[in-house]
């Protein structure tokens, strides 16, 4: 029997890639791969060493897990990897990071089709 919820998750992932995403470069070291990425945001509450509660907002990229390949090998995001987005002809870099005890990514669905990757803005870069 076909799992309709799994089919729906795959369909939704494909729709995001097709209608609500743009091309970005995923980079780890000297390796890069172009992928389609939707955009989102997450907020995290972290208590600093003084006990002060800080709210942090992450720029999230929604990427299909099956498209995240480096050297033809599937990977999962790691802290320090970067996502490069072209905006207005300039290259904007975002570094993958974790906030507090959070992982640097989470799956958007129970079938692991789509990744929500947490980043922080690094700035405009001159070249790859």
C-alpha contacts under 8 A as a table, 3 or more apart, distances in Angstrom:
res1	aa1	res2	aa2	distance
3	X	6	X	5.42
3	X	7	X	6.38
4	X	7	X	5.00
4	X	8	X	6.05
5	X	8	X	4.94
5	X	9	X	6.19
6	X	9	X	5.04
6	X	10	X	6.29
6	X	111	X	6.46
7	X	10	X	5.16
7	X	11	X	6.11
8	X	11	X	4.97
8	X	12	X	6.06
9	X	12	X	5.17
9	X	13	X	6.15
9	X	109	X	6.72
9	X	111	X	7.28
9	X	113	X	7.23
10	X	13	X	5.10
10	X	14	X	6.22
10	X	113	X	6.40
11	X	14	X	5.11
11	X	15	X	6.17
12	X	15	X	4.98
12	X	16	X	6.26
13	X	16	X	5.30
13	X	17	X	6.43
13	X	64	X	6.80
13	X	113	X	6.64
13	X	114	X	6.14
14	X	17	X	5.12
14	X	18	X	6.10
15	X	18	X	5.01
15	X	19	X	5.75
15	X	20	X	7.32
16	X	19	X	5.48
16	X	20	X	4.82
16	X	21	X	6.10
16	X	38	X	6.49
17	X	20	X	6.05
17	X	21	X	5.14
17	X	22	X	7.76
17	X	36	X	5.80
17	X	37	X	6.61
17	X	38	X	6.85
17	X	63	X	7.84
17	X	64	X	7.70
18	X	21	X	6.54
20	X	38	X	5.74
21	X	36	X	5.66
21	X	37	X	4.82
21	X	38	X	4.15
21	X	39	X	7.17
22	X	36	X	5.27
22	X	37	X	5.52
22	X	38	X	6.61
23	X	34	X	6.52
23	X	35	X	5.61
23	X	36	X	4.55
23	X	37	X	6.26
23	X	85	X	7.52
24	X	34	X	5.68
24	X	35	X	5.60
24	X	36	X	6.21
24	X	37	X	6.55
24	X	83	X	6.69
24	X	84	X	5.71
24	X	85	X	4.96
24	X	86	X	7.22
25	X	32	X	6.21
25	X	33	X	5.56
25	X	34	X	4.45
25	X	35	X	6.17
25	X	83	X	5.61
25	X	84	X	5.01
25	X	85	X	6.66
26	X	32	X	5.42
26	X	33	X	5.29
26	X	34	X	6.22
26	X	35	X	6.94
26	X	68	X	7.97
26	X	81	X	7.56
26	X	82	X	6.01
26	X	83	X	4.66
26	X	84	X	6.50
27	X	30	X	7.02
27	X	31	X	5.69
27	X	32	X	4.36
27	X	33	X	6.68
27	X	81	X	5.80
27	X	82	X	5.05
27	X	83	X	6.04
27	X	84	X	7.53
28	X	31	X	5.34
28	X	32	X	6.45
28	X	80	X	7.73
28	X	81	X	4.87
28	X	82	X	6.54
29	X	81	X	7.34
31	X	70	X	6.71
31	X	71	X	7.80
32	X	70	X	6.97
33	X	68	X	7.54
33	X	69	X	6.98
33	X	70	X	6.53
35	X	63	X	7.21
35	X	67	X	6.56
35	X	68	X	7.19
36	X	63	X	6.41
36	X	64	X	7.81
37	X	61	X	5.69
37	X	62	X	5.18
37	X	63	X	4.92
37	X	64	X	7.84
38	X	61	X	5.65
38	X	62	X	4.76
38	X	63	X	6.74
39	X	59	X	7.37
39	X	60	X	5.75
39	X	61	X	4.80
39	X	62	X	5.99
40	X	59	X	6.17
40	X	60	X	4.78
40	X	61	X	6.20
40	X	62	X	7.29
41	X	57	X	6.71
41	X	58	X	5.39
41	X	59	X	4.76
41	X	60	X	4.90
41	X	118	X	7.97
42	X	57	X	5.70
42	X	58	X	5.18
42	X	59	X	6.89
42	X	60	X	6.76
42	X	118	X	7.61
43	X	55	X	6.67
43	X	56	X	5.54
43	X	57	X	4.39
43	X	58	X	6.18
44	X	55	X	5.60
44	X	56	X	5.15
44	X	57	X	6.37
44	X	58	X	7.85
44	X	99	X	6.88
45	X	53	X	6.49
45	X	54	X	5.59
45	X	55	X	4.52
45	X	56	X	6.34
46	X	53	X	5.68
46	X	54	X	5.19
46	X	55	X	6.37
46	X	56	X	7.58
46	X	99	X	7.54
46	X	100	X	6.06
47	X	50	X	7.75
47	X	51	X	5.50
47	X	52	X	5.40
47	X	53	X	4.39
47	X	54	X	5.94
48	X	51	X	5.35
48	X	52	X	5.48
48	X	53	X	6.49
48	X	54	X	7.03
49	X	52	X	7.38
58	X	118	X	5.73
58	X	119	X	5.59
58	X	120	X	5.86
59	X	118	X	6.13
59	X	119	X	5.33
59	X	120	X	6.16
59	X	121	X	7.44
60	X	116	X	6.12
60	X	117	X	5.25
60	X	118	X	4.72
60	X	119	X	5.95
61	X	115	X	7.84
61	X	116	X	5.75
61	X	117	X	5.18
61	X	118	X	6.90
61	X	119	X	7.82
62	X	114	X	6.45
62	X	115	X	5.45
62	X	116	X	4.66
62	X	117	X	6.36
63	X	67	X	7.40
63	X	68	X	7.47
63	X	114	X	5.67
63	X	115	X	5.25
63	X	116	X	6.74
63	X	117	X	7.68
64	X	67	X	5.46
64	X	68	X	6.88
64	X	113	X	5.72
64	X	114	X	4.40
64	X	115	X	6.04
65	X	68	X	5.41
65	X	74	X	7.96
65	X	76	X	7.69
65	X	112	X	7.04
65	X	113	X	5.53
65	X	114	X	5.44
65	X	115	X	5.87
66	X	69	X	7.39
66	X	74	X	7.08
66	X	113	X	6.99
67	X	74	X	7.83
68	X	74	X	5.91
68	X	75	X	6.07
68	X	76	X	7.37
69	X	72	X	5.28
69	X	73	X	5.06
69	X	74	X	4.45
69	X	75	X	5.85
70	X	73	X	5.30
70	X	74	X	6.55
70	X	75	X	6.85
77	X	81	X	6.89
77	X	96	X	7.45
77	X	104	X	6.99
77	X	105	X	6.75
77	X	117	X	7.23
78	X	81	X	5.76
78	X	96	X	6.76
78	X	97	X	7.65
78	X	104	X	6.74
79	X	95	X	7.56
79	X	96	X	5.07
79	X	97	X	4.77
79	X	98	X	6.84
79	X	104	X	6.33
80	X	95	X	5.84
80	X	96	X	5.44
80	X	97	X	6.50
81	X	95	X	5.97
81	X	96	X	5.42
82	X	93	X	6.59
82	X	94	X	5.52
82	X	95	X	4.50
82	X	96	X	5.77
83	X	93	X	5.90
83	X	94	X	5.21
83	X	95	X	6.51
83	X	96	X	7.54
84	X	91	X	6.30
84	X	92	X	5.60
84	X	93	X	4.66
84	X	94	X	6.38
85	X	91	X	5.73
85	X	92	X	5.18
85	X	93	X	6.52
86	X	89	X	5.89
86	X	90	X	5.40
86	X	91	X	4.64
86	X	92	X	6.06
87	X	90	X	5.38
87	X	91	X	6.54
87	X	92	X	6.94
90	X	124	X	6.73
90	X	125	X	7.65
91	X	124	X	5.56
91	X	125	X	5.59
91	X	126	X	7.01
91	X	127	X	7.44
92	X	121	X	7.86
92	X	122	X	7.51
92	X	123	X	5.60
92	X	124	X	4.48
92	X	125	X	6.15
93	X	121	X	6.28
93	X	122	X	5.35
93	X	123	X	5.54
93	X	124	X	6.17
93	X	125	X	6.62
94	X	119	X	5.67
94	X	120	X	5.36
94	X	121	X	4.45
94	X	122	X	5.26
94	X	123	X	7.32
95	X	119	X	5.18
95	X	120	X	5.40
95	X	121	X	6.46
95	X	122	X	6.40
96	X	104	X	6.33
96	X	117	X	7.05
96	X	118	X	5.83
96	X	119	X	4.29
96	X	120	X	6.60
97	X	103	X	8.00
97	X	104	X	5.14
97	X	118	X	6.17
97	X	119	X	5.47
97	X	120	X	6.87
98	X	101	X	7.20
98	X	102	X	5.55
98	X	103	X	5.33
98	X	104	X	4.30
98	X	105	X	7.81
98	X	118	X	6.84
98	X	119	X	7.80
99	X	102	X	5.48
99	X	103	X	7.48
99	X	104	X	7.48
103	X	106	X	6.95
104	X	117	X	6.11
104	X	118	X	5.39
104	X	119	X	7.64
105	X	115	X	6.57
105	X	116	X	5.42
105	X	117	X	4.27
105	X	118	X	5.70
106	X	115	X	5.82
106	X	116	X	5.34
106	X	117	X	6.71
107	X	110	X	7.20
107	X	112	X	5.50
107	X	113	X	7.37
107	X	114	X	5.83
107	X	115	X	4.57
107	X	116	X	5.97
108	X	112	X	6.93
108	X	113	X	7.49
108	X	114	X	5.42
108	X	115	X	5.76
108	X	116	X	6.16
109	X	112	X	5.55
109	X	113	X	6.64
109	X	114	X	6.63
112	X	115	X	7.20
125	X	128	X	7.56
